[in-house]
Amino acid sequence: MSFQAYLDTIHKKTGLTPAGLRRLADEQGWTEGGILKPSTKAGALVAWFKEHHELGHGHSMAIFALLKGVKKEGDA
């Protein structure tokens, strides 16, 4: 599955686009100005998305990768 496919599925399940995910991350305090805070741990973010949006581990990790800047929209 491509990274973009993960983002597409996340959008279908949550209604959140990458921009929306970034806004949510700022609201939750995981990022500041769109940059992932060093104190933000993948496990905490993954657990939150599993609980609040019923996403699986892989989709939640895709969000972490997006916020960390490791992956971006359109990546394979």
N, C-alpha and C positions, 0 to 999 in steps of 0.2 A: 504494500500500500504506500502510495506517495505521501509526502508530508501535506501537500495540498488536499489530498483526499481526507486526511485526518481533520484538517480545518473545515472542510465542507461538511463532514459528519457532525462536528462540534456545532457548527452553525445550525444545522437541521435540528439537532437535539435541544440546543439552548437558546437559539435565536441570536447568539453573540458572534459578531464578526471579529477578525483580529483587532480592529480598532476598539470594539466593544470589550474584548478581553483585556486590552491594555487599560482602558478606563476602569474596569472592574478591579484590576490588579492595583491601580493607584488607590481606589476607594478602600480596598482591603488592607492597604499598607504594605503590600509585597514589593511594590515598585515606587520610585519617586521620580517624577518627570519622565516616566517611561523606561527607567533604568532599574533593573532588578537589584534590590538591596542585598548586600552580602549576608544579612541575617535571614533571608528567605531561603528556606530549605525545601527541596523538591518534595519530600515526604509530607510536609504540612500542606503544601499547595495541592498535591495529589489527593490527599484525604479530604480536603475541603470540596474539591470538585466531584469526588465520588459521592459525598454526602449530600451536597446541595444541588447538584445537577445530574446525578446518576450516570456519570461518565465512568468508563473503565480506566484501568491503569495506563494503558497506552495512549489514550486520548488525553488524559490529564498530563502525562509526561510531554506530549506534544505542545500543550499550552506552556509548560515550563520552558521547553526549548525555544518557543516563540518569544517568551518574555526575557529569556537569557540572551537572546540574539544569536543563538546557535543555528536556528532555522528561520526562514522567512516565507512569506506568502509566495506560492508558485514553485517552491523547492520540490524536487522529485523525492 
